[in-house]
Amino acid sequence: MTQPDPECYGDQEFEDSLEPMHLIRRAEAVARAGGLMLGAGTSALRVRELMRRCASALGLTGMEASIGFTELTMTVERRGVFRTMVTQVRRLGVDAHRIASLRELSNAMPQRITATELHARLDAIEQQPKLYPAWLRGILVALACAAIALLAGGGLREAVTVLPASGLAYLMFRRLGRWQLNHLAVVVSSALTASAAYLLVASALTHLLGEPTPGLAAGFVCASIFLIPGFPLVTAGMDLTRLDLTAGVPRTAYAAMILISITIGVWVVARLGGITAFPVPVPTLEPLWVWGMRVVASFVAVFGWAIMLNSPLRAAAVSALIGVGGNAIRLAMADAGVPDHVAVFTGCVVMGLACALLGWVFQVEKIIMTVPTLLVMAPGSSALRTLLYFDAGELGNAVAQGIATVLGVVAMVAGLAAARMLTDPEWIFTRDDPPQLRIPLTGRGPRHRGG
């Protein structure tokens, strides 16, 4: 190839003439696709899969990527020329609809596409508005938190108390996040707001209705339960299951920091408000009423969280139905005396299998259904009791609750991982070309949208 004569160009023009501009434009498109998928909150496997399909369609003969939690580094190759790029995710968040749209783009990727065409498709996905208005998300988040208060042993009074507290805290969380303040500070402030508002509303109800009910403390933590980092927890477990440590370890660290921030915010208010460690209340209603409440509360909780994560309506409804079934199994096993972590593991396996099957039937992303269903099993009350026991100097109870909390989280992730390995070859095999099982549960139908 004839090299340009530097005397015919200025210094900048000469340097530009040596740059492989076609490769650069294609690399930028691949990096942008990966950055959008990573910023939407999904696992490293799906980010890498989208990038590879984009690279292949753009005519790039090689693509390798190291994917972390807030950045990815990739190298692409074409005709013996290599290009390395780094993409950073500036704002952390979860957008289930964007994940679904990018997965649809990945599955429908043509054999050949230009960088301009790919950028146009990515522009359309990036510019998609939220599926639901903020006021509707706020209402459904408040209802979800109230439903969890019922599942945690609170009564109708505690659920009513949670509604305004969680709704106010969620709106504050969104506003502070929009200002791009330090994320941990936003979480602590939101947890403080939710907990303080709960106690204020509870105090007002006490003046109106008399003495507080025994379930007051049981509903206390539920006002800020929407802050639980469900997507990072689940995707961290999935990444670690595939030994993708570059992505899994920082996701785990992030989830741990968020959980600590929530705990600090709740603990400060609990300390000032005199909330002490509380045993799990025993239901006093008839079994038929108890199970009716559990079914309704499970559906509302999962549906509300799905809408909060911007899931399409069909995905949210299917998630809620799966959450009802899986949580019913978990609660029935717990009532029968089965250890909590065993019950959680079993429920999560069932929900993971159901997500694979119904995701194939209804053509819905598995990952955006899975996370809301698992959040209904999050051991939030157990984590708070751990801290309160430590604060009261009851180290034995604190250690027992701490172990129960850790086992609960591990059981959630392990149950999901087991279900994925049973239904998706990409999770049981770590190679790039796993065998494809031609059965419905693998979700490899002609219109499949895996998760």
N, C-alpha and C positions, 0 to 999 in steps of 0.2 A: 504494500500500500504506500502510495507517495505521501511523504510527510509535507505539511505546509511550510513554506519559507517564512521564517520569523521576520525577515526584512520587509515582507509585504503587508504585515499587520502591525498594529500597536500591541503593546505588551498584553493588555487584557484580551484583545481580540485573538491573539495567538494562543493564549491559555484556553479561551473558550473553544477554539477550533480543535483542541486536543481532547476535550471532554466528550465522552460517549452520551450525547444528549438523549438519544432514544432509550438507552439503558437507564439513565437517570429518571426520566419521566415514568417509565414502567416501575422502577423501584419505588418511586414516591407513591404510586397508586397502591402497590402491595403493602407498603408500610402504613398508609392511611387506613386501608381496610382492616389491618391487624390492630391499629390503634383504636378504631371505633369499636371493634369487638371486645378488646380488652377493657376499654372504658365503660362498656355496658355491663361488665361484671361477670362474664362467664369464664369457664375454665381454660387453661392454657392449651389443652388438646383442641378445643374448638377454634381458638385463635389461630393456632398453627395450621389447622386444616383449611380454614378460609384463606390464609395467606398462600398456602401451597396451590390451592385451586386457582387463585388469582394469578400467581406466577406462571402456572402452566398455560392458562388461557392467554397470557400476554406474551408467550413465546420464550419465557426464561427457562433455561434448561436446568437450573439448580437454585434451591432456596433453603437456607438454614436459618433458624431463628432461636435466640435465647430470650425467653419470655419471663418477665418478673411480674410484680404486682402493679407497679406504676410506670413501667417502661419496658420496651422490647428492643432488642438489637438483632438485626437481620443482615445477611449477606446473600446477594443474588448473583447469578452468573449467566452470561450470554456470549457465545462465540469466544470463549476464553478470556473475557473481560469480567472482572468482579466489581461489585459495588456494595459497600456496607453503609447502613443507615441506622440511626437511633431515633426512636419515637417515644415521647413521654406523655403520660396521661396526667393532665393538670388537675382535673376535678374527679374525685372519687364518687361513684354512684352506681346505681343499678337501674337498668331500663329493659324490662322484659320484652317490650314490643320491639325495641331495636335489636335485641338478640334474635328474636324470631325473624325479623326482616333480613338481617345479615345471614342467618342460616338459610333462608329461602334463596338469597342471592348465591350463596355457596352451592346449594344443591342444584340450582338452575343455571350454573355458570356454563356459558357456551364453550366450545372447543377453542375458539379464537375470539379475542376482544381487544380493542385498542385501549390505550391508557385514557384517552379522552372519554370513551364510552363508559369505562369503569368509574372514572371520577364523576360522571353525570349520575350514574346509579347510586354512588355513595352520597352525592349531594342530596338526592331525593330522600335517602334514608336518614341522613343527618338532620335534614330540615323538617322531618315529621314532627308535628305538634304532639303534646301529651294526649293520650286517648280520653282522659277524664279531667274535668275542671278541678281546681284546687279545693274548692269547698266540698265537692263530693268525696274526694279522697280523704279530706279531714274528717268528715262524718263517718265514713266507713272505717277509718283507722280507730276512731273513738269507739265505735261499736265492736270492733275486733278486740280491743283492749278490755272492754267491759265483758265480752264473752269469755276471755281468758280468766278474768276475775271470778266468774262463776265456776269455771273448770278448776280453779285453784282452791276452791272451798268457800269463796265468798257468797253472799246472798244477793238478793235483788237490790238491797240498799247499797251494798258495796259496788255493784255494777253501775248503779245510777251515779254514785260518787266518782267513779272512774271516768265517765263520759266527758264531762267538761274539762277535767284535768288533762286527759290524754289529747283531746282535741286542741286545747290551747297550746300544749307543749309541741304538738306536731306542727302547728302553724308557725310557732317560734322557730322550730328546727329548720323548716323550709326557708324562712326569712333570713336567718343567720347564715344558712348555707349559701343562699343566693348572694350574700355579701362577700362570700369566699373568706370567711374568718377561719382561724385554726380549727380543724375538724374536731379534734379532741375537746377543745374548749366549747364548741357548739354542742357536743354530746353531753358534757358535764352540765352546761347551762340548761339544756332541755330536760335532763333528768331531774335537776333541782326544781325546775318549774313544774314538771308533772307531779313530783312528790309533794311539793309545798301546796299546790293547788288542790291536790287530793285531801290533804289534812284540813285545809280551809273549808272545803265543801263538806267534809265529814263533820267538822265542828259546827257548821251551820245546821246540818241535818240533826245533830245531837240536840241543839237548842230547840229545834222544832218538834222532834219526835221522841226525845228522851235519851236514855243512856245508849252509848255505842254498842253495836252488836259484837259478838265474839269474832266475827269474820273481818273486822276492821283492818287488822294487820295483814290478813291474807290477800286483800285487794290492793294493799299499799304499793307493792312492787309492780302491779299490772298496769298502772298508769303510764309507766315508761317502758313497757315491754316492747313497744314498736321500734325501739332503738336497737334491739338485738341484731347483730350483724349476721343475718341468716345466710345471705348469698356468699359472703366471704368465708363463713364457717364451712358451708357445704362444698364450695369450689376448692377450698384449701384441702379438705379431706379427700376430694376426688383427685386433685393433683398429687397429693402425697401417696395415694393408693397406686398411682402409676409411676411413682418414684420421680416425679417431676419436681425436684426439690427447689429449683430456682424460682418457681412460681408458688409452690405450696408453703414453703417456710415463711416468706414475707406475708402471705395472706393469713397464715396462722398468727403471726405476730400482730398484724393489724387487728384481727378479730379479738385477740386477747387484750390489746390496748383499749379497744372500744368497750369491751365488757368491764374492764377495770374502771374506765371513765364513768360508765353507767352506775357501777357500784358505788363509786365515790359520791356522785351526785345524790343517789338515793340514801346512802349512809349518813351524809351530813344532815339531811332533813330528818331522818329517823332519829338521829342523836338529839337534835334540837327539839323534836316533837315528842320524844319519850316513847317511841315505838320499840318494843322489845322483841326478842326472838319468840316466834309463835309456832306451836305445833300445827300440823295440817288438820283443819276442822273435819269432823266426821259428819257426813250428810245426815240430816234428821227427817228428810222427806221420804215418802213412799218410793220404793224402787222404780215404779213406772214413771213417776214425776222426775226422779233423778236422771233416768236414762233419756227421757224426753228433753230435759234441759241440756244434757250433755250433747245430744245429737244437734240440737239447734245451735248451741254455743260453738261447737266445733265447726259447723258450716259457716257461721257468721265470721268466726275468727280467721279461717283460711281464706274465705272470699275477700274479707277486708284487706288482708295483707297482700293478696294477689293484686287487687286494684291499686294499693299503695305502690307496688313495684311496677305499675303500668302494664300489667298483663292484659291481653285481649279478653273480651268478655267470655268467650267460649272457654278459653284456657282457665280463667278464674272460676267458672262454674264447675268444670271438670275437677279442678284442684280441690274445690270445696267438698265435692262428693267423695273423692278419694280420702281427704282428711277425715271425714266423718267415719268411714270404714276403718281406717288405720288407727285412729284414736280410740274408737270403740273397742277394738281388740286390745289395745294397750291398757285401757281402763278396766276391762273385764279381767285381764290377767292380774292386774294390780289388786283388784277386789278379791281375787282368789288367793292372794298371798304370794304371788310370784314376785321375786325381786324387781325393783323398778327398772334397773338397767336391762334386764332380760326382756321385760315387757316392752320397753322402748325399742330395743333391737328388733324384736319380732314385728312390732307395728311398723317400723321403718322399712323392713324387708317387704312386707305386704304392700306398703304405699309405693315403694320403688317399683315393684312388679306391676302394680296397677297403673302407675304412670307410663311404664313401657307399653302395656297393652292398650290403654285408652288413648295414649298419645298416637299410636298407630291407627286406631279406629277413627279418632276425630281429627287426625292430621294436625296435632298440636305439639309444640316443642316440649320435650320431657323436662328439661332443666327448669323452665319457667313454671311448670306445674309442681315440680318436686320441692322447691324451697318453701313456698307457702305452706305446703302440707306438713313439712318437718317442723316448722316454727311452732305449731300447736303443741309440740312435745318438748320445747326448750325448757330446761330446768331453771327458769328465772327465780322462782320463789326459793328454791333450794340454795341458789347462790347468795341471795339476800340473807337467808337464815344463817349461812356460814359466817358472813361478816358480822351479823348481830351477835352471834354466839362468841366470836372472838372479842368483840367489843365489851361483852359482859364478863369476859374472863372464863367462860365455860369451854375450855380447850377441847375436852373430850367430845362434846357435842359439835363443836366447830370442825374438828377433824373429820368426824363421821359425815357431816353435811358436805364438807368440801370433797370428800371422796365420792359421795353420792352424785355431786354435781359433775365432777370429772367423768365418772362412769356414764352419766347420762349423755354428755356430749359425745364421748367416744362411741357409745351405743348408737346414737343417731347417725354418725358418719359411717360406722361400720355396717349398719343395716342398709344404708343407701348404696355403699360400695358393693356389698354382697349382691344386691338386686341388679346393679349395673353389670357386674361380672356374669350374672346368669342370663342376661338378656342382650348384651351388646359385646361382640367380639373385640371391639376397640378398647374395652376396659380389661378384658381378661388377657389379651395379648398386648405387648408393648412395642411390637414392630410396626413399621409404617404400612404394611399391607396385610392386615389380619384377614383370616378367611371369613367369607360372608355366608352366614347361615340363612338359607332361604325359607324361613318360617316367619309367621306374622310377628312373633314377639321380638324379633330383631329389628323390626321397623324398617326393613329394607324394601318395602313396596315401591311401586313406581312413583308415588307421590310422597315418599317418606321425608319427614323433617325431624331428624334425630335430635337428641338433647345432650 
